[in-house]
Amino acid sequence: DQAFHLFLYSPETLRSLLQGIGLETIAIHNSVPSRGPLNPANPWMSRLKWRIGAAAFWSCAELLFKVTGGRVVWAPSFELIARRREGLS
């Protein structure tokens, strides 16, 4: 999926927003990049370039995530896992 987002939220902001609606954050991680462009001109070469670039970028994003103790999520997208807080119906 190739999404271009207008807003970027920090992990702490996302935790705060989720807490405000009664959810507890379990995990926030960098998401693995997609498999390639949606409509490539040259499918084979385009996919190869995409995978090499995505792997390099994702590796840097993961390193930054670990170095900052999970405070910086830098990938194009992320995975957020949350659940309803106990005591809420």
OpenMM code with the backbone's topology and positions (N, CA, C; nanometers):
from openmm import Vec3, app, unit

residues = "ASP GLN ALA PHE HIS LEU PHE LEU TYR SER PRO GLU THR LEU ARG SER LEU LEU GLN GLY ILE GLY LEU GLU THR ILE ALA ILE HIS ASN SER VAL PRO SER ARG GLY PRO LEU ASN PRO ALA ASN PRO TRP MET SER ARG LEU LYS TRP ARG ILE GLY ALA ALA ALA PHE TRP SER CYS ALA GLU LEU LEU PHE LYS VAL THR GLY GLY ARG VAL VAL TRP ALA PRO SER PHE GLU LEU ILE ALA ARG ARG ARG GLU GLY LEU SER".split()
positions = [
    Vec3(0.0842, -0.1176, 0.0000),
    Vec3(0.0000, 0.0000, 0.0000),
    Vec3(0.0882, 0.1231, 0.0000),
    Vec3(0.0594, 0.2151, -0.0861),
    Vec3(0.1346, 0.3399, -0.0925),
    Vec3(0.0445, 0.4513, -0.0414),
    Vec3(0.0630, 0.4877, 0.0819),
    Vec3(-0.0188, 0.5926, 0.1416),
    Vec3(0.0670, 0.7163, 0.1639),
    Vec3(0.0100, 0.8295, 0.1367),
    Vec3(0.0770, 0.9552, 0.1632),
    Vec3(-0.0058, 1.0262, 0.2694),
    Vec3(0.0496, 1.0353, 0.3888),
    Vec3(-0.0250, 1.0855, 0.5027),
    Vec3(0.0004, 1.2342, 0.5236),
    Vec3(-0.1034, 1.3051, 0.5676),
    Vec3(-0.0915, 1.4473, 0.5944),
    Vec3(-0.0425, 1.4752, 0.7356),
    Vec3(-0.0568, 1.3775, 0.8247),
    Vec3(-0.0196, 1.3969, 0.9646),
    Vec3(0.0714, 1.2847, 1.0098),
    Vec3(0.1581, 1.3149, 1.1044),
    Vec3(0.2472, 1.2152, 1.1624),
    Vec3(0.2415, 1.2316, 1.3135),
    Vec3(0.2082, 1.1245, 1.3824),
    Vec3(0.1962, 1.1278, 1.5278),
    Vec3(0.3091, 1.0483, 1.5910),
    Vec3(0.3594, 1.0969, 1.7017),
    Vec3(0.4630, 1.0239, 1.7750),
    Vec3(0.3977, 0.9070, 1.8486),
    Vec3(0.4762, 0.8060, 1.8853),
    Vec3(0.4199, 0.6948, 1.9620),
    Vec3(0.3527, 0.7419, 2.0913),
    Vec3(0.4111, 0.8417, 2.1574),
    Vec3(0.3520, 0.8915, 2.2824),
    Vec3(0.2160, 0.9567, 2.2568),
    Vec3(0.2033, 1.0316, 2.1479),
    Vec3(0.0758, 1.0930, 2.1131),
    Vec3(-0.0286, 0.9864, 2.0833),
    Vec3(0.0102, 0.8831, 2.0099),
    Vec3(-0.0839, 0.7754, 1.9793),
    Vec3(-0.1304, 0.7048, 2.1060),
    Vec3(-0.0379, 0.6794, 2.1982),
    Vec3(-0.0760, 0.6168, 2.3259),
    Vec3(-0.1768, 0.7044, 2.4003),
    Vec3(-0.1522, 0.8348, 2.4001),
    Vec3(-0.2413, 0.9285, 2.4682),
    Vec3(-0.3799, 0.9306, 2.4033),
    Vec3(-0.3842, 0.9323, 2.2701),
    Vec3(-0.5125, 0.9311, 2.1995),
    Vec3(-0.5906, 0.8031, 2.2288),
    Vec3(-0.5213, 0.6907, 2.2276),
    Vec3(-0.5878, 0.5634, 2.2558),
    Vec3(-0.6371, 0.5576, 2.3996),
    Vec3(-0.5571, 0.6091, 2.4915),
    Vec3(-0.5978, 0.6100, 2.6316),
    Vec3(-0.7244, 0.6941, 2.6487),
    Vec3(-0.7348, 0.8015, 2.5736),
    Vec3(-0.8511, 0.8891, 2.5805),
    Vec3(-0.9807, 0.8228, 2.5384),
    Vec3(-0.9718, 0.7173, 2.4580),
    Vec3(-1.0934, 0.6461, 2.4167),
    Vec3(-1.1051, 0.5100, 2.4848),
    Vec3(-1.0257, 0.4909, 2.5908),
    Vec3(-1.0392, 0.3696, 2.6706),
    Vec3(-0.9606, 0.2496, 2.6227),
    Vec3(-0.8572, 0.2724, 2.5417),
    Vec3(-0.7752, 0.1611, 2.4945),
    Vec3(-0.6370, 0.1664, 2.5576),
    Vec3(-0.5797, 0.0507, 2.5764),
    Vec3(-0.4456, 0.0362, 2.6315),
    Vec3(-0.3525, -0.0092, 2.5192),
    Vec3(-0.2430, 0.0609, 2.4989),
    Vec3(-0.1478, 0.0258, 2.3935),
    Vec3(-0.0639, -0.0930, 2.4378),
    Vec3(-0.0604, -0.1956, 2.3543),
    Vec3(0.0224, -0.3126, 2.3815),
    Vec3(0.1572, -0.2974, 2.3121),
    Vec3(0.1566, -0.2548, 2.1852),
    Vec3(0.2816, -0.2415, 2.1104),
    Vec3(0.2652, -0.1443, 1.9945),
    Vec3(0.3737, -0.0747, 1.9625),
    Vec3(0.3832, 0.0087, 1.8425),
    Vec3(0.5159, -0.0267, 1.7768),
    Vec3(0.5114, -0.0640, 1.6492),
    Vec3(0.6320, -0.1056, 1.5770),
    Vec3(0.6332, -0.0448, 1.4377),
    Vec3(0.7526, -0.0320, 1.3802),
    Vec3(0.7639, 0.0017, 1.2386),
    Vec3(0.7040, -0.1125, 1.1584),
    Vec3(0.6277, -0.0797, 1.0575),
    Vec3(0.5695, -0.1813, 0.9710),
    Vec3(0.6654, -0.2110, 0.8562),
    Vec3(0.6699, -0.3355, 0.8147),
    Vec3(0.7544, -0.3739, 0.7013),
    Vec3(0.6987, -0.3074, 0.5755),
    Vec3(0.7839, -0.2503, 0.4906),
    Vec3(0.7358, -0.1850, 0.3684),
    Vec3(0.6580, -0.2799, 0.2774),
    Vec3(0.5742, -0.2211, 0.1927),
    Vec3(0.4939, -0.3008, 0.1000),
    Vec3(0.5823, -0.3704, -0.0029),
    Vec3(0.5226, -0.4569, -0.0822),
    Vec3(0.5987, -0.5381, -0.1780),
    Vec3(0.6461, -0.4616, -0.3003),
    Vec3(0.5880, -0.3489, -0.3290),
    Vec3(0.6316, -0.2728, -0.4453),
    Vec3(0.5283, -0.1715, -0.4889),
    Vec3(0.5600, -0.0934, -0.5918),
    Vec3(0.4669, 0.0074, -0.6411),
    Vec3(0.3390, -0.0566, -0.6941),
    Vec3(0.2304, 0.0188, -0.6876),
    Vec3(0.1015, -0.0343, -0.7314),
    Vec3(0.0940, -0.0549, -0.8817),
    Vec3(0.1559, 0.0348, -0.9589),
    Vec3(0.1457, 0.0276, -1.1039),
    Vec3(0.2834, 0.0516, -1.1668),
    Vec3(0.3734, -0.0457, -1.1587),
    Vec3(0.5090, -0.0235, -1.2103),
    Vec3(0.5148, -0.0214, -1.3627),
    Vec3(0.6044, 0.0623, -1.4171),
    Vec3(0.6234, 0.0677, -1.5622),
    Vec3(0.6948, -0.0583, -1.6101),
    Vec3(0.7992, -0.0990, -1.5396),
    Vec3(0.8719, -0.2211, -1.5705),
    Vec3(0.8609, -0.3096, -1.4466),
    Vec3(0.7665, -0.4023, -1.4440),
    Vec3(0.7369, -0.4770, -1.3214),
    Vec3(0.8581, -0.5427, -1.2551),
    Vec3(0.9429, -0.6088, -1.3315),
    Vec3(1.0534, -0.6816, -1.2708),
    Vec3(1.1570, -0.5868, -1.2110),
    Vec3(1.2052, -0.4913, -1.2911),
    Vec3(1.3085, -0.3980, -1.2456),
    Vec3(1.2545, -0.3049, -1.1372),
    Vec3(1.1330, -0.2589, -1.1541),
    Vec3(1.0729, -0.1704, -1.0556),
    Vec3(1.0590, -0.2399, -0.9206),
    Vec3(1.0148, -0.3627, -0.9220),
    Vec3(0.9976, -0.4384, -0.7978),
    Vec3(1.1332, -0.4627, -0.7301),
    Vec3(1.2365, -0.4922, -0.8087),
    Vec3(1.3699, -0.5146, -0.7536),
    Vec3(1.4226, -0.3875, -0.6859),
    Vec3(1.4126, -0.2730, -0.7552),
    Vec3(1.4580, -0.1468, -0.6973),
    Vec3(1.3786, -0.1129, -0.5712),
    Vec3(1.2493, -0.1364, -0.5768),
    Vec3(1.1632, -0.1081, -0.4622),
    Vec3(1.2054, -0.1915, -0.3413),
    Vec3(1.2288, -0.3197, -0.3616),
    Vec3(1.2644, -0.4087, -0.2502),
    Vec3(1.3999, -0.3718, -0.1899),
    Vec3(1.4971, -0.3387, -0.2738),
    Vec3(1.6295, -0.3002, -0.2230),
    Vec3(1.6194, -0.1698, -0.1430),
    Vec3(1.5520, -0.0707, -0.1995),
    Vec3(1.5351, 0.0572, -0.1300),
    Vec3(1.4553, 0.0429, -0.0015),
    Vec3(1.3482, -0.0349, -0.0065),
    Vec3(1.2636, -0.0544, 0.1116),
    Vec3(1.3398, -0.1267, 0.2220),
    Vec3(1.4185, -0.2261, 0.1854),
    Vec3(1.4959, -0.3005, 0.2856),
    Vec3(1.5976, -0.2088, 0.3538),
    Vec3(1.6631, -0.1236, 0.2758),
    Vec3(1.7619, -0.0312, 0.3328),
    Vec3(1.6939, 0.0704, 0.4244),
    Vec3(1.5833, 0.1280, 0.3773),
    Vec3(1.5119, 0.2277, 0.4573),
    Vec3(1.4569, 0.1657, 0.5852),
    Vec3(1.3968, 0.0466, 0.5732),
    Vec3(1.3382, -0.0182, 0.6901),
    Vec3(1.4452, -0.0533, 0.7924),
    Vec3(1.5617, -0.0955, 0.7469),
    Vec3(1.6717, -0.1264, 0.8384),
    Vec3(1.7121, -0.0021, 0.9176),
    Vec3(1.7208, 0.1118, 0.8502),
    Vec3(1.7536, 0.2375, 0.9187),
    Vec3(1.6433, 0.2761, 1.0173),
    Vec3(1.5179, 0.2582, 0.9762),
    Vec3(1.4050, 0.2907, 1.0639),
    Vec3(1.4062, 0.2028, 1.1884),
    Vec3(1.4361, 0.0754, 1.1727),
    Vec3(1.4418, -0.0166, 1.2870),
    Vec3(1.5560, 0.0204, 1.3808),
    Vec3(1.6710, 0.0563, 1.3248),
    Vec3(1.7850, 0.0963, 1.4069),
    Vec3(1.7505, 0.2213, 1.4882),
    Vec3(1.6908, 0.3206, 1.4235),
    Vec3(1.6507, 0.4429, 1.4921),
    Vec3(1.5487, 0.4125, 1.6018),
    Vec3(1.4535, 0.3235, 1.5737),
    Vec3(1.3521, 0.2834, 1.6714),
    Vec3(1.4182, 0.2236, 1.7955),
    Vec3(1.5156, 0.1360, 1.7747),
    Vec3(1.5831, 0.0696, 1.8867),
    Vec3(1.6742, 0.1661, 1.9635),
    Vec3(1.7468, 0.2511, 1.8916),
    Vec3(1.8390, 0.3459, 1.9553),
    Vec3(1.7630, 0.4461, 2.0429),
    Vec3(1.6435, 0.4859, 2.0008),
    Vec3(1.5653, 0.5841, 2.0771),
    Vec3(1.4735, 0.5184, 2.1794),
    Vec3(1.4879, 0.3892, 2.1990),
    Vec3(1.4044, 0.3203, 2.2970),
    Vec3(1.2581, 0.3158, 2.2577),
    Vec3(1.2307, 0.3113, 2.1277),
    Vec3(1.0931, 0.3024, 2.0793),
    Vec3(1.0199, 0.4349, 2.0730),
    Vec3(1.0905, 0.5461, 2.0905),
    Vec3(1.0251, 0.6770, 2.0877),
    Vec3(1.0066, 0.7303, 1.9462),
    Vec3(1.0873, 0.6837, 1.8505),
    Vec3(1.0775, 0.7338, 1.7134),
    Vec3(1.0360, 0.6203, 1.6208),
    Vec3(0.9179, 0.6360, 1.5614),
    Vec3(0.8703, 0.5420, 1.4598),
    Vec3(0.8848, 0.6153, 1.3278),
    Vec3(0.9733, 0.5667, 1.2402),
    Vec3(1.0131, 0.6431, 1.1226),
    Vec3(0.9744, 0.5768, 0.9915),
    Vec3(0.9210, 0.4581, 0.9947),
    Vec3(0.8841, 0.3885, 0.8713),
    Vec3(0.7626, 0.4570, 0.8083),
    Vec3(0.7357, 0.4287, 0.6804),
    Vec3(0.6199, 0.4893, 0.6145),
    Vec3(0.4886, 0.4550, 0.6840),
    Vec3(0.4852, 0.3433, 0.7515),
    Vec3(0.3661, 0.3060, 0.8277),
    Vec3(0.4105, 0.2271, 0.9495),
    Vec3(0.3180, 0.2042, 1.0389),
    Vec3(0.3521, 0.1312, 1.1603),
    Vec3(0.2366, 0.0406, 1.1986),
    Vec3(0.2658, -0.0517, 1.2858),
    Vec3(0.1640, -0.1410, 1.3401),
    Vec3(0.1395, -0.0996, 1.4839),
    Vec3(0.0142, -0.0855, 1.5185),
    Vec3(-0.0226, -0.0484, 1.6535),
    Vec3(-0.1191, -0.1540, 1.7049),
    Vec3(-0.0888, -0.2113, 1.8200),
    Vec3(-0.1745, -0.3136, 1.8790),
    Vec3(-0.2262, -0.2590, 2.0110),
    Vec3(-0.3575, -0.2612, 2.0283),
    Vec3(-0.4189, -0.2078, 2.1498),
    Vec3(-0.5362, -0.2960, 2.1900),
    Vec3(-0.5782, -0.2805, 2.3162),
    Vec3(-0.6958, -0.3539, 2.3645),
    Vec3(-0.7730, -0.2630, 2.4592),
    Vec3(-0.8970, -0.3011, 2.4805),
    Vec3(-0.9814, -0.2257, 2.5720),
    Vec3(-0.9273, -0.2406, 2.7140),
    Vec3(-0.9201, -0.1308, 2.7867),
    Vec3(-0.8720, -0.1371, 2.9249),
    Vec3(-0.9688, -0.2159, 3.0104),
    Vec3(-0.9153, -0.2885, 3.1058),
    Vec3(-0.9996, -0.3674, 3.1953),
    Vec3(-1.0864, -0.2746, 3.2788),
    Vec3(-1.2061, -0.3210, 3.3084),
    Vec3(-1.2988, -0.2412, 3.3866),
    Vec3(-1.3932, -0.1594, 3.3006),
    Vec3(-1.3682, -0.1544, 3.1701),
    Vec3(-1.4584, -0.0836, 3.0785),
    Vec3(-1.5509, -0.1847, 3.0136),
    Vec3(-1.6747, -0.1458, 2.9943),
    Vec3(-1.7678, -0.2400, 2.9303),
    Vec3(-1.8049, -0.1946, 2.7914),
] * unit.nanometer
topology = app.Topology()
chain = topology.addChain("A")
for resn in residues:
    res = topology.addResidue(resn, chain)
    for name in ("N", "CA", "C"):
        topology.addAtom(name, app.Element.getBySymbol(name[0]), res)
